Amino acid sequence: MTILAMDTTAKAASVCLATEEKIIGEFFINTALTHSQTLVPMIEQLCKNAGVSGDDIEAVAVNAGPGSFTGVRIGVAAAKGFAFPKNLPCVSTSTLESMAYNLLGSDCVVCALMDARCSQFYNAFFRVTGEKVERLCDDRAISLSDLLLELQGYSEKVVLVGDGAEIAFKGLENPPRNVALASVNTRTQTASSVALAAFKRITNGETLTPAELMPVYLRLPQAQRELNKRLNINGG
């Protein structure tokens, strides 16, 4: 099966064509350009360079969240738009879980972190053993102090990944000695890891119709939170 995978949940954007046997091709860009400017041209150029037409693509996978609210919406909308004409099966992957696939072949606990602002991080823990990824907790928003307490509960090697990894590592006053930052080339979410996570879901029958594919938010956008706060103050 050939799938088109994409990620636009943070500053970087990437698209990937893959089968169960190999990564056919991947484009990755981390610039000041918006995802609305880069995503569709990357898909078109990747397909052209790989000699893959729209008819060859059998499924679409996307990191549906957590992440930047605008970025998540752009990625999900693009995936739905690509899948709708032929009603292709869609796969919704967790941004945090997909990053654990960056460390395939390792033997460690992956602590996936995205900067959620307001002194919080989107976070989840995964245990990677060779080619196996095991989820250890649900995706959630967590404070730096609570994160440190959880990190102290692991005795094995823990690797921090994600756009919040360096921020969190620098913010930990006394990080446990078994905690390390992932290398730059494995720290950021990528569409190839989305594809790897998606194939596992496809094997388990966890696909969606284009209409069912939706963004996954762990909390309300900041504007809505501020509005709710003002309404509560005005009401009380």
Phi, psi and omega in degrees: 000133176260126180238151172256122181242149181211155176217129176221030190278349179220203184294323179280154175227147179206153176225153185212143169249131184209156168240177178298334185269334186199161169272115182287316180187158181210137172245136181224135179217138181223079184229186180278355179291147180281157180296329178295336178276327192257331193296304183297315176301323178296317179298313182298315182290322179297313180298319179297312182294327182273353182068032181248127178263169177301329180292338182279340184277128188251349178200159180233133179235145181209143168289112186265005179133167001284174179158196176302131183301315179294316180299316179299315181297319180297314181296314180294318179298319179295318179297315179297317181297322179289323187277330187302312186305323181247011180051047180290146174296142180244150177236123177263118179248150175283131177304317182294318180293320182299326181293334177296332180289347173297335186256017177306142183093354179264178173224090186197173170261130178260125175254102182273131186223130172236141180290112181262005182066180178051038177062030178229163178229143165282133189210150167202154178251144178220146174256123179254123178232101183063243181262009183254134177242122181244123178286135181253343177200166178287158170297138180202170171260134187219148177277162180296321181294319178291325177298316180300318178300320180289321178300324180292346180275354180255135178261337180277176180297132177240129181246127179270128178232161176107167182289349176261359186296310182293321178299313181294317183298318179290332182279344178282117183295319179225076181296141177305148185293339181273004182259131181220156174280141172294153177296158185304322184282352178239006188273331188261147177296142181224156180293331178296324176289327173301316180299316180297317178294325182293321181298326176296318180291322178297317178301324181274004179075023184262066177247162181234159169281162177304324180291329182281337182292123183220156174297152178242111180251140177268345177202166181291153174302154183302320181299320180289322178297318180293322177297315179299322180295317179296319180296321178294320179294314181295329182277344184234000000 
